[in-house]
């Protein structure tokens, strides 16, 4: 198996690298490279920059406005974006709901919703988890009752990422109550400006307003915003979760953060030598470096199999498990490398240009926030315990 890039793929990498270098604002890159707080405008502006070039939706087929890239080209593109310090492309529109609309939506729904996602103009949120339905998603209770030409939605979603900025939200709702819990679930697209929707912040351990509770109180949703068939939403939800779990792996982002870890470890420490000089700490870095490389090889094996006409194996659960654990280990080692600079959770330190940064250590101040935030990666998108069950069932089936 040859995992080396072809001549054409190396030329593509150079094209992408040159374009990103010319179009990525330096202020955005500085924030990303140093773990500083990104504002809504940072995500939105970068999405629109990519949208104008036609590169916001690299996995989309050409028929829906995508660039018709191969899986290897998509990997190269994501790698170059992370290498340059570009903000993450929020996955809820381009990576998660769009494939569902393409696969199960009507032509009218595709024409209505996909262009705004591809351009980066419309911000989507995900309405899956509820107070009593997280990893056990089939237990959801948010109801949608059909009344004439619309549904009336009542219930609550929680842990809804960046819903305070959302224009639309895709929701799993219960439309039937017969049979297995997975039956009777439907997939609705809901305008976040609809009367009866309330968004309430959940402030997390890192002091951030990243997630929310979303309440639906007699919210009227036109029936033509139902995706596919009523009561068949569980099928669409499983289709979407495969895209979400692969995205959580975040291999390219982990490679960028590994370089940040090495930068922190090389920094001079007051009254002592850089931590990179400690052989035991170098062992930790080397082990993590190997694990990231192995995870990337797993992905490249799948991509090269597809390039050669082979069958891609479904490794979304494996990618989610390993990728999320690596992200947590990166945060832990950064905290250890920064030493006392990493201990305080300083709210102001998350802002670019904060003047209270330790001299010579501007990359260290927000590390406590990053550490706290990464605690959730092994839970969202289906907890790693559940993912291990999925892997075991697949192997033993």
C-alpha positions in Angstrom: 0.0 0.0 0.0 1.5 3.3 -1.1 0.5 6.2 1.3 2.7 8.8 -0.5 1.1 11.7 -2.3 1.1 11.6 -6.0 2.6 14.4 -8.2 -0.9 15.8 -8.7 -1.7 15.7 -5.0 1.5 17.5 -4.1 0.6 20.2 -6.7 -2.8 20.4 -5.1 -1.3 20.8 -1.7 0.9 23.7 -2.9 -2.1 25.4 -4.5 -4.1 25.2 -1.3 -1.2 26.3 0.9 -0.6 29.4 -1.3 -4.2 30.3 -1.4 -4.6 30.0 2.4 -1.5 32.0 3.0 -2.9 34.8 0.9 -6.5 34.8 2.3 -6.3 33.8 6.0 -6.3 37.0 8.1 -3.3 37.1 10.4 -5.4 38.1 13.4 -7.4 34.9 13.1 -4.3 32.7 12.8 -2.8 34.3 15.9 -5.8 33.5 18.0 -6.0 29.9 16.8 -2.2 29.2 17.2 -2.3 30.5 20.8 -5.6 29.1 22.0 -7.3 32.5 22.3 -11.1 33.1 22.2 -12.6 33.1 18.8 -15.6 35.3 18.3 -18.7 34.6 16.1 -17.2 37.0 13.4 -14.0 34.9 13.2 -15.9 31.7 12.4 -18.4 33.5 10.1 -15.8 35.5 8.2 -13.6 32.5 7.5 -16.6 30.4 6.4 -17.6 33.1 4.0 -14.0 33.5 2.7 -14.0 29.7 2.0 -17.5 29.9 0.6 -16.5 32.5 -2.0 -13.7 30.2 -3.2 -16.1 27.2 -3.2 -14.0 25.5 -0.6 -16.3 25.5 2.5 -17.9 22.2 1.5 -14.9 20.0 0.3 -16.8 16.8 0.8 -19.9 17.8 -1.3 -20.4 16.3 -4.7 -20.2 18.6 -7.7 -23.9 18.3 -8.4 -24.6 20.2 -5.1 -21.9 22.8 -5.6 -18.9 21.0 -4.1 -15.4 21.1 -5.6 -15.5 17.3 -6.6 -12.3 16.6 -4.6 -11.1 13.1 -3.8 -11.0 12.0 -0.2 -7.2 12.4 -0.3 -7.6 16.0 -1.5 -10.0 16.7 1.3 -7.5 15.4 3.8 -4.8 17.6 2.3 -7.1 20.6 2.5 -8.0 20.1 6.2 -4.4 19.5 7.0 -3.3 22.7 5.3 -6.0 24.8 7.0 -4.9 23.5 10.5 -1.3 24.0 9.7 -1.9 27.6 8.8 -3.9 28.3 12.0 -7.3 28.7 10.3 -10.4 28.6 12.5 -12.3 25.3 12.4 -15.2 25.1 10.0 -18.2 24.5 12.2 -19.5 21.1 11.1 -23.2 21.5 11.8 -24.2 22.8 8.4 -21.5 21.6 5.9 -20.6 18.3 7.4 -23.7 17.1 9.3 -27.1 18.4 8.2 -26.1 19.0 4.5 -25.4 15.3 3.7 -28.8 14.4 5.3 -30.6 17.0 3.1 -28.7 15.7 0.0 -29.6 12.1 0.8 -33.1 12.4 2.1 -34.4 15.9 1.4 -36.7 16.9 -1.5 -35.4 18.9 -4.5 -37.1 21.9 -3.1 -35.4 21.5 0.3 -32.1 21.1 -1.4 -32.5 24.2 -3.4 -33.7 26.2 -0.3 -31.1 25.2 2.3 -27.9 24.0 0.6 -26.8 27.3 -1.1 -26.8 29.2 2.3 -24.7 26.4 3.8 -22.2 26.3 0.9 -21.7 30.1 1.0 -21.2 30.3 4.8 -24.0 32.7 5.2 -26.3 30.5 7.3 -25.3 29.3 10.8 -26.7 25.9 11.8 -27.1 24.3 15.2 -27.8 20.7 16.3 -30.8 19.7 18.4 -30.2 16.1 19.5 -29.3 15.8 23.2 -31.9 16.4 25.9 -31.7 16.4 29.7 -32.7 12.7 29.8 -31.4 11.7 26.3 -27.7 12.0 25.6 -25.9 8.8 24.8 -29.3 7.1 25.0 -30.6 9.4 22.2 -33.7 7.2 21.5 -35.1 8.3 24.9 -35.8 11.9 23.6 -39.1 13.4 24.6 -39.3 16.7 22.6 -42.7 16.4 20.8 -43.9 17.5 17.4 -47.6 17.2 16.9 -49.0 17.6 13.4 -51.7 20.3 13.1 -52.8 20.9 9.6 -49.9 22.1 7.5 -47.4 22.5 10.4 -46.0 20.8 13.4 -46.3 22.2 17.0 -43.0 21.5 18.8 -42.7 21.4 22.6 -39.7 20.3 24.6 -36.1 21.0 25.4 -32.6 20.4 23.9 -29.4 20.8 25.8 -25.6 21.1 25.2 -26.5 22.9 22.0 -23.2 24.2 20.7 -23.2 27.9 19.8 -27.0 28.0 19.5 -26.9 31.7 20.6 -25.6 32.4 17.1 -27.8 29.9 15.2 -30.0 30.9 12.3 -31.5 27.4 11.9 -31.4 24.2 14.0 -32.0 20.6 12.9 -33.8 18.6 15.5 -34.9 15.1 16.4 -38.4 15.2 17.7 -40.9 12.5 18.7 -43.9 12.2 16.4 -45.0 8.7 17.3 -45.2 6.6 20.5 -45.7 3.1 19.3 -43.1 0.3 19.2 -39.4 0.5 19.9 -38.0 3.8 21.3 -36.1 4.4 18.0 -39.5 4.4 16.2 -41.6 7.5 16.1 -38.7 10.0 15.8 -38.7 12.6 13.0 -36.1 15.0 11.6 -37.2 18.7 11.5 -35.5 21.8 10.3 -36.5 24.8 12.5 -35.9 28.5 12.1 -34.3 29.8 15.3 -36.2 33.0 15.0 -39.5 31.2 15.3 -41.8 32.5 18.1 -41.6 30.3 21.2 -37.9 29.4 21.0 -35.7 30.4 24.0 -32.0 30.0 24.2 -30.4 29.9 27.7 -26.6 29.8 28.2 -24.8 27.0 30.0 -21.4 28.4 31.3 -18.9 25.5 31.2 -15.9 24.8 33.5 -13.7 26.9 31.3 -15.8 30.0 31.8 -17.1 29.9 28.2 -20.6 30.3 26.7 -20.2 27.6 24.2 -23.2 25.4 24.9 -26.9 26.2 25.6 -30.3 24.9 26.6 -32.9 25.5 23.9 -36.6 25.5 24.9 -39.5 25.0 22.4 -42.9 26.3 23.6 -45.6 25.7 21.1 -43.2 26.5 18.2 -44.9 26.2 14.8 -42.8 24.5 12.1 -44.1 24.2 8.5 -44.6 20.6 7.5 -42.4 21.1 4.4 -39.4 21.4 6.8 -39.7 17.7 7.7 -36.8 15.7 6.2 -37.8 12.5 4.6 -40.7 10.5 6.1 -42.3 11.1 9.4 -41.2 8.6 12.1 -38.1 7.6 10.1 -35.8 10.2 11.7 -33.7 7.5 13.5 -32.4 6.4 10.2 -31.3 9.9 9.2 -29.8 10.5 12.7 -27.5 7.5 12.4 -26.5 8.6 8.9 -25.5 12.0 10.4 -23.7 10.7 13.4 -21.2 8.8 11.2 -20.2 12.2 9.8 -20.1 13.8 13.2 -17.9 11.1 14.8 -15.4 11.2 12.0 -15.1 14.9 12.3 -14.5 14.7 16.1 -11.3 12.8 15.4 -9.7 16.1 14.4 -6.4 14.6 13.3 -5.1 17.7 11.6 -6.0 19.9 14.6 -4.2 17.5 16.9 -1.1 17.7 14.7 -1.2 21.5 15.0 -1.7 21.3 18.8 1.2 18.9 19.0 3.5 21.6 17.5 2.1 24.0 20.1 2.9 21.6 22.8 6.5 21.3 21.6 6.7 25.1 21.5 5.6 25.4 25.1 8.0 22.7 26.2 10.9 24.5 24.5 10.1 27.8 26.3 12.5 28.9 29.0 11.3 28.3 32.5 12.1 30.7 35.3 14.9 29.2 37.4 15.3 26.1 35.3 15.8 24.5 31.9 13.1 24.0 29.2 11.0 21.0 29.9 11.9 19.6 26.5 15.3 18.8 28.1 13.6 16.3 30.4 13.9 12.8 28.9 10.8 11.5 30.6 8.7 14.4 29.2 10.2 13.9 25.7 9.0 10.3 26.1 5.4 11.5 26.6 5.6 13.8 23.5 7.1 11.0 21.4 4.3 8.6 22.5 1.7 11.1 21.6 3.4 11.9 18.3 3.3 8.2 17.4 -0.3 7.9 18.3 -1.3 10.8 16.1 0.7 9.4 13.2 -0.9 6.0 13.7 -4.4 7.6 13.7 -3.5 9.5 10.5 -2.3 6.3 8.9 -5.7 4.7 9.7 -7.5 7.5 7.9 -5.0 7.4 4.9 -5.5 3.6 4.6 -9.2 4.2 4.1 -8.6 7.1 1.7 -6.1 5.2 -0.4 -8.4 2.2 -0.5 -11.1 4.4 -2.0 -8.6 5.9 -4.4 -7.7 2.4 -5.6 -11.4 1.4 -6.0 -11.5 -0.6 -2.8 -14.2 -0.6 -0.2 -13.9 2.0 2.6 -14.3 0.5 6.1 -16.6 2.1 8.6 -14.2 3.4 11.3 -16.1 6.4 12.5 -16.4 5.0 16.1 -12.7 4.1 16.2 -11.7 7.6 15.0 -13.9 9.2 17.6 -12.4 7.2 20.4 -8.8 7.6 19.6 -9.1 11.2 18.3 -10.9 12.5 21.4 -8.5 10.7 23.8 -5.5 12.3 22.0 -7.0 15.8 22.3 -7.4 15.3 26.1 -3.8 14.1 26.4 -2.5 17.1 24.4 -4.3 19.4 26.8 -2.9 17.6 29.8 0.7 17.7 28.6 0.4 21.4 27.7 -0.7 22.1 31.3 2.2 20.1 32.6 4.6 21.8 30.3 3.5 25.3 31.2 3.7 24.6 34.9 2.4 27.4 37.2 1.5 29.6 34.2 -1.2 27.1 33.3 -2.8 26.9 36.8 -5.0 30.0 36.9 -8.3 30.2 34.9 -7.9 33.8 33.9 -11.0 35.0 32.0 -9.2 38.0 30.4 -6.4 35.9 29.2 -8.6 34.3 26.6 -8.8 37.7 24.8 -6.2 38.5 22.1 -4.0 41.4 23.1 -4.4 40.9 26.9 -1.5 42.8 28.5 -1.3 40.6 31.6 0.3 37.6 29.8 3.4 36.2 31.5 6.4 37.7 29.8 7.7 35.3 27.2 4.7 32.9 27.8 1.8 34.3 25.7 0.8 30.8 24.7 0.4 29.6 28.2 -2.2 31.8 29.8 -5.4 30.1 28.4 -4.2 26.5 29.0 -6.4 25.9 32.0 -9.5 26.9 29.9 -8.4 24.5 27.1 -7.9 21.7 29.7 -11.3 22.1 31.2 -13.0 22.3 27.7 -11.3 19.1 26.5 -13.0 17.1 29.3 -16.1 16.8 27.2 -14.6 15.4 24.0 -14.9 11.8 25.1 -18.6 12.3 25.9 -20.2 14.3 23.0 -21.0 12.6 19.7 -21.7 9.4 21.7 -19.6 8.7 24.7 -16.5 6.6 24.2 -17.9 3.8 26.3 -20.8 3.5 23.9 -18.5 3.7 20.9 -16.5 0.8 22.3 -19.7 -1.2 22.4 -20.3 -0.3 18.8 -16.9 -1.4 17.7 -17.2 -4.7 19.7 -20.6 -5.5 18.1 -19.2 -4.8 14.7 -16.2 -7.1 15.3 -18.2 -9.9 16.8 -21.2 -9.8 14.5 
